[in-house]
Amino acid sequence: MKPTVTQNDRINDLIDVFVYGSLKPGEFNYNRFCLGRTIEELPACALGELYSLSLGYPAMTTGTRWVSGVILSFTDPSLLADLDRLEDYQSDRPPEQNQYQRRRILTYTPDQKPLRETWAYFMYPQVVSSFQGVLIPSGDWKPSYN
């Protein structure tokens, strides 16, 4: 007899990533990496500072402003590995050699009520500066910023 899979089991197996730029639904990297692979896509926000980079995509740093984004939920760990490669993040190398850092953060509903902890990709401020980062005061990146 097969064991019963409960809703809690499904939730515990989900990998959640907060995205705020080219990985948001409808953007170019979402279509390349995530289309058809997510279980849920939930509007959310997080605390940080959002910058438009000269490279054509944004970066988030630590901070106290609201950053708009989406929580992508999926069960396939290979998708997280694909995102790590895209973001030039390797957990086994020194942090200063990564373009982005992946870490756990608390996310919030769009009306700023606590939601859940997710993964997110952050960039060190000195790396943002090296890519001529310009603060996006609204915290909501659009491709037209580049």
C-alpha positions as a Markdown table, in Angstrom:
| # | Residue | x | y | z |
|---|---|---|---|---|
| 1 | Met | 0.0 | 0.0 | 0.0 |
| 2 | Lys | 1.4 | 3.5 | -0.9 |
| 3 | Pro | 1.9 | 6.0 | 1.9 |
| 4 | Thr | -0.5 | 8.9 | 1.9 |
| 5 | Val | 1.0 | 12.2 | 0.9 |
| 6 | Thr | -0.5 | 15.0 | 2.9 |
| 7 | Gln | -0.7 | 18.8 | 2.0 |
| 8 | Asn | 2.0 | 19.4 | 4.7 |
| 9 | Asp | 4.3 | 16.9 | 3.0 |
| 10 | Arg | 3.9 | 18.7 | -0.3 |
| 11 | Ile | 4.6 | 22.1 | 1.4 |
| 12 | Asn | 7.7 | 20.7 | 3.1 |
| 13 | Asp | 9.1 | 19.6 | -0.2 |
| 14 | Leu | 8.7 | 23.0 | -1.9 |
| 15 | Ile | 11.7 | 25.1 | -2.7 |
| 16 | Asp | 10.8 | 28.8 | -2.5 |
| 17 | Val | 12.8 | 31.6 | -4.2 |
| 18 | Phe | 12.0 | 35.3 | -4.0 |
| 19 | Val | 12.7 | 36.9 | -7.4 |
| 20 | Tyr | 12.6 | 40.6 | -8.3 |
| 21 | Gly | 14.0 | 40.9 | -11.8 |
| 22 | Ser | 14.5 | 38.9 | -15.0 |
| 23 | Leu | 13.2 | 35.7 | -13.2 |
| 24 | Lys | 9.8 | 37.2 | -12.6 |
| 25 | Pro | 7.0 | 35.7 | -14.6 |
| 26 | Gly | 6.9 | 37.1 | -18.1 |
| 27 | Glu | 10.6 | 38.3 | -18.0 |
| 28 | Phe | 13.3 | 36.8 | -20.2 |
| 29 | Asn | 15.0 | 34.5 | -17.7 |
| 30 | Tyr | 11.7 | 33.3 | -16.3 |
| 31 | Asn | 10.8 | 32.0 | -19.8 |
| 32 | Arg | 14.3 | 30.4 | -20.1 |
| 33 | Phe | 14.5 | 28.7 | -16.7 |
| 34 | Cys | 11.2 | 28.5 | -14.9 |
| 35 | Leu | 8.3 | 28.3 | -17.4 |
| 36 | Gly | 6.4 | 25.1 | -16.8 |
| 37 | Arg | 8.6 | 24.2 | -13.8 |
| 38 | Thr | 6.9 | 26.1 | -10.9 |
| 39 | Ile | 4.2 | 24.8 | -8.6 |
| 40 | Glu | 3.1 | 28.3 | -7.4 |
| 41 | Glu | 3.9 | 31.9 | -8.2 |
| 42 | Leu | 3.0 | 34.3 | -5.4 |
| 43 | Pro | 3.3 | 38.1 | -5.4 |
| 44 | Ala | 5.5 | 39.2 | -2.5 |
| 45 | Cys | 7.9 | 41.8 | -1.2 |
| 46 | Ala | 11.1 | 41.8 | 0.9 |
| 47 | Leu | 13.2 | 44.4 | 2.7 |
| 48 | Gly | 16.3 | 45.5 | 0.8 |
| 49 | Glu | 17.6 | 48.0 | -1.8 |
| 50 | Leu | 17.0 | 47.4 | -5.5 |
| 51 | Tyr | 19.4 | 48.6 | -8.2 |
| 52 | Ser | 19.3 | 48.6 | -11.9 |
| 53 | Leu | 22.6 | 47.4 | -13.3 |
| 54 | Ser | 24.4 | 48.3 | -16.5 |
| 55 | Leu | 24.2 | 44.6 | -17.4 |
| 56 | Gly | 20.4 | 44.8 | -18.1 |
| 57 | Tyr | 19.1 | 43.2 | -14.9 |
| 58 | Pro | 18.7 | 44.3 | -11.3 |
| 59 | Ala | 20.4 | 43.4 | -8.0 |
| 60 | Met | 19.2 | 43.5 | -4.5 |
| 61 | Thr | 21.3 | 44.4 | -1.5 |
| 62 | Thr | 20.4 | 44.5 | 2.2 |
| 63 | Gly | 18.4 | 47.5 | 3.2 |
| 64 | Thr | 15.2 | 48.9 | 4.6 |
| 65 | Arg | 13.1 | 49.7 | 1.5 |
| 66 | Trp | 10.4 | 47.4 | 0.1 |
| 67 | Val | 11.4 | 45.4 | -2.9 |
| 68 | Ser | 8.6 | 44.0 | -5.1 |
| 69 | Gly | 8.8 | 40.5 | -6.5 |
| 70 | Val | 7.4 | 37.0 | -6.7 |
| 71 | Ile | 7.9 | 33.8 | -4.8 |
| 72 | Leu | 8.5 | 31.0 | -7.2 |
| 73 | Ser | 7.8 | 27.6 | -5.6 |
| 74 | Phe | 9.0 | 24.3 | -7.1 |
| 75 | Thr | 9.9 | 20.8 | -6.1 |
| 76 | Asp | 12.8 | 20.0 | -8.6 |
| 77 | Pro | 16.1 | 20.8 | -6.9 |
| 78 | Ser | 17.8 | 21.0 | -10.3 |
| 79 | Leu | 15.9 | 24.3 | -10.9 |
| 80 | Leu | 17.7 | 25.8 | -7.8 |
| 81 | Ala | 21.0 | 24.6 | -9.2 |
| 82 | Asp | 20.1 | 26.2 | -12.6 |
| 83 | Leu | 19.3 | 29.5 | -10.9 |
| 84 | Asp | 22.6 | 29.3 | -8.9 |
| 85 | Arg | 24.5 | 29.0 | -12.2 |
| 86 | Leu | 22.5 | 31.9 | -13.7 |
| 87 | Glu | 23.3 | 34.1 | -10.7 |
| 88 | Asp | 27.0 | 33.0 | -10.7 |
| 89 | Tyr | 26.6 | 31.6 | -7.2 |
| 90 | Gln | 28.5 | 28.6 | -5.9 |
| 91 | Ser | 28.2 | 27.8 | -2.2 |
| 92 | Asp | 31.6 | 26.1 | -2.1 |
| 93 | Arg | 33.7 | 29.1 | -3.2 |
| 94 | Pro | 34.6 | 32.2 | -1.3 |
| 95 | Pro | 31.7 | 34.7 | -1.3 |
| 96 | Glu | 33.7 | 37.5 | -3.0 |
| 97 | Gln | 34.1 | 35.2 | -6.0 |
| 98 | Asn | 30.3 | 35.0 | -6.5 |
| 99 | Gln | 28.4 | 37.6 | -8.4 |
| 100 | Tyr | 25.4 | 37.0 | -6.1 |
| 101 | Gln | 25.0 | 35.5 | -2.7 |
| 102 | Arg | 22.0 | 33.1 | -2.0 |
| 103 | Arg | 20.5 | 33.3 | 1.5 |
| 104 | Arg | 17.3 | 32.8 | 3.4 |
| 105 | Ile | 15.1 | 35.9 | 4.0 |
| 106 | Leu | 11.7 | 36.6 | 5.3 |
| 107 | Thr | 9.2 | 37.6 | 2.7 |
| 108 | Tyr | 5.9 | 39.6 | 3.0 |
| 109 | Thr | 2.6 | 39.8 | 1.3 |
| 110 | Pro | 2.2 | 42.8 | -1.1 |
| 111 | Asp | 0.5 | 44.7 | 1.8 |
| 112 | Gln | 3.6 | 44.0 | 4.0 |
| 113 | Lys | 2.3 | 41.2 | 6.3 |
| 114 | Pro | 4.9 | 38.5 | 7.1 |
| 115 | Leu | 4.5 | 35.6 | 4.7 |
| 116 | Arg | 7.3 | 33.0 | 4.8 |
| 117 | Glu | 11.0 | 32.4 | 4.6 |
| 118 | Thr | 12.5 | 31.9 | 1.1 |
| 119 | Trp | 15.8 | 31.9 | -0.7 |
| 120 | Ala | 16.8 | 35.1 | -2.4 |
| 121 | Tyr | 19.9 | 36.3 | -4.3 |
| 122 | Phe | 21.7 | 39.4 | -3.0 |
| 123 | Met | 24.7 | 41.3 | -4.4 |
| 124 | Tyr | 27.3 | 43.0 | -2.3 |
| 125 | Pro | 27.2 | 46.8 | -2.6 |
| 126 | Gln | 30.8 | 47.0 | -4.0 |
| 127 | Val | 29.7 | 44.6 | -6.8 |
| 128 | Val | 26.6 | 46.8 | -7.5 |
| 129 | Ser | 28.9 | 49.8 | -7.7 |
| 130 | Ser | 31.2 | 48.0 | -10.2 |
| 131 | Phe | 28.2 | 47.5 | -12.4 |
| 132 | Gln | 27.1 | 51.1 | -12.2 |
| 133 | Gly | 24.1 | 50.3 | -10.1 |
| 134 | Val | 21.4 | 52.9 | -9.9 |
| 135 | Leu | 18.9 | 52.8 | -7.0 |
| 136 | Ile | 15.3 | 52.0 | -7.9 |
| 137 | Pro | 13.5 | 54.0 | -5.2 |
| 138 | Ser | 10.1 | 52.3 | -6.0 |
| 139 | Gly | 11.7 | 48.8 | -5.4 |
| 140 | Asp | 10.0 | 47.5 | -8.5 |
| 141 | Trp | 12.3 | 46.7 | -11.5 |
| 142 | Lys | 11.1 | 46.8 | -15.1 |
| 143 | Pro | 13.3 | 46.0 | -18.1 |
| 144 | Ser | 12.8 | 49.7 | -19.2 |
| 145 | Tyr | 15.2 | 50.7 | -16.4 |
| 146 | Asn | 18.1 | 49.5 | -18.5 |
